[in-house]
Structure formats: structure tokens, C-alpha cells
Amino acid sequence: NAEGLLDEVGLPLSYDPQLIQAYWSRRPRKLQYRLDQFQQSALPFFNNFLSIAISGGPQALREKSGSLAKQVRTAFERLGPTYIKAGQVLSVRPDLLPPEAVHELAKLQ
């Protein structure tokens, strides 16, 4: 019986692709809502990033890295725990991000 393998909201307690698919198939609007939330948070950042990159190149991106990092941090905060965890992981990766971004994302710790 699959019900014994589910939590209180109906998600499987262990990885089971069929049960996960069944859960989201019964909630198409919820999945679309979450995608819309992501787009509303991410698109302003990507628009700003591309605008800076196109108009000012790498130097402008370096100069604006602090404000871009703050945009990412606040977007992660709005998006919730999964994105906050991603920000925490990135905050300890100075090999991937500039110092301003590492400092800003460290605020999620």
C-alpha cells in the first residue's frame, strides 16, 4: 500500500519517481504557481545581469557584483528554504563566485 510510504501531504518519504509524478500530476496548478514564483524572482536579476553585461562588459559586472549578489540573496529568501540552502552552499565557494557574492550569500547562513 503506497499510503504508508507517504508523508502527511502525500509526498513519498523516499525517492520514488512514480509516486512523485502521481503527486504533482494531481496538482498541476501548484507546480505552475511555483514556476511562476521562480520566474518572478529570477527574471529581474537575469534582465539586470544581461543589461549590465551588454552595456558595460566584464568590468561593469565586477563593479556591480555587490548589487547583483544582493538581488540574488533576496530572491533566494523570497523563494524559500530550497533556494536558501542553494545560496548557503554557494556562499562557501569562492572558487565559483566573486568575493562580494560570497559575502552577500553568507548572510543566508
N, C-alpha and C positions, 0 to 999 in steps of 0.2 A: 504494500500500500504506500503510495507516494506521499500521502499526507503526513506520515511520520517523519519524513525527510525534509519537511518544510518548516520555516520559522513562522512567527505569528502573522506576518503579512503575506506569506505564500512563496517566499523565495527559498530555494534549496539551501540546506545547511552545508552541503559540499558541492563541488563542481559537478554539474550535470547539465550538459548542453540542451537536452530535450526539455527538462524542467524549466530552465531559464527561458528558453524560447516560448514555452507554453505560458509562463508568467507574463512576458512582455506582449505576447500575442493578444492576451486578454486586456491589455492596457495601451492601445496604440496612441491615445491622446497624451498619456503621461510621458511616453517616450518622446513624442513630438514637442511637448512642453519643455522637457529637459534640454532637447536640442535647441529650442528657441532661446532658452536661458543662456546657453553657452554662446550662441551667436550674438546675442545682445551684449554679452560681456567681452567677447573676443574681437568682434569686428571693429569696434572703435580703436582698440590697440593696434590691430593689423593695418587699419587705414592710416593711423598716425605714423606707425613704423615705416610703411611704404612711402608715405608723403615725405618724411624726413630723408629716407634713403635716396629717393629720386631727386629731391631738390638739393640736398646737401652732401650726399655720398657718405662714405665711411666716417669722415671727420665729424660731420653733423650727428651721426648716430652715436659716436663716442661722447660728444658734447651733451647730447640729450639722454644718455643712458640712465641717468638718475630718475628723470621724469618717466621714462618708458618703464623702468623697473617698478616704480610706484604704481603705474597703471596696471601692470601685471599682478602685483600683490593685491591690489584692491579688487581686481577681477576674480582672483582666486578666492578671496574672502567671500565675495558675493556668491560664488558657485558652490561653496560648501566644503565639507571635510575631505573628499577625494582630491580636490584641487589644492586644498591647503597642504595635504600630505605631499603632493607633487612639488609644491613650492618649497616645502621643508627639505625634500630630497635635493632639489636643485640648489638650495642655499648652501650646501656643503660641497659644491662642485665648482671651485674657482677655475678649474681647467676648461669648463664649458661656458662660463658667464663672466662678464666684466665685474670688477670689484663692487661697483655701485649696485649692480643687480644682486650679487651675493649678500651685500649688506641689507638691502631692502627686503629680500626674501627671508633673511634671518629673523625678521620681525614676526614671521609666522610660527617660529619655534615656541 
